[in-house]
Amino acid sequence: MTIGNGLRRVCALGMVSVGGLLAACSSNPFEEQPVPTCPAAYLPKDTAKLVQFAGSGKDLTDVIVEAEFTGYLGDCGYDLDDKTLDVIISPIITAELGPAAQGRSASFKYFVALRDPDGKFVQKSVFDVTMPFADNLNMARYRDEQVTLSVPLDDVWAGPDYEIYLGFQLSADQLDYNRRFGTN
C-alpha cells in the first residue's frame, strides 16, 4: 500500500501533519496502523547563504547576488509494502542583486541530501536555479519545484531516523567566506 497522496500524506516536514493513520489489513477493517513520521530537515548555516562576487573581488561593490534559504515546504510518504521512503521538498530562496550584477537574473545551484542513521549521506541531488528579477526590483523570492528523494529501507520504522539537508552548492572559496564572515 502506498501512502503519499491526498489525505494520506503523512506529514509536512517541520509542519503540521496532513494525514493520519492508515487502515491495516486485518480481520477488523476499522483497526488502524500508525505510520512512521517524516525525517527532520536541516539548513546548515554554512551552506544556507550564497554570496557571488565578480571576478576575484571580495568587496561590497563586487557582489553579483546574495541568496539565502528562507525555508522549505515538504512532505514524505512511505510505501509500507515496498519499504520505501519518499521525501518531497520544495526550497524557498530569497535573493538580492548586488552592484556588480550584469543582468536581471541570477544562476546558482543547491543540493538536497539524505543522511542515514549511521551518519552516511546515502543520496544527494544538485539542482540548477535561474532566478529572475523584475525590472524594477533588486530583490526576489523563489520557490523551486518539488524535489523527490526515494530511499529503500530495510525497516520503514527507521525512516524518522534519517535526516534531510538543504543548502547551496558552494565553491571552496564561497564556503570559506561563509565560515569566516558568518551567516545569519
Secondary structure, DSSP 4 states (H G I P E B T S, - for coil): -B--SGGG--B-TTS--S---EE-SSSSTT-EE--PPPPEEE--TTTSEEEEESTT--SGGGEEEEEEEEEEEEEEEEETTTTEEEEEEEEEEEEEE-TT--SSEEEEEEEEEEE-TTS-EEEEEEEEEEEE--TT-SEEEEEPPPEEEEEE-S-GGGGGG-EEEEEE---HHHHHHHHHH---
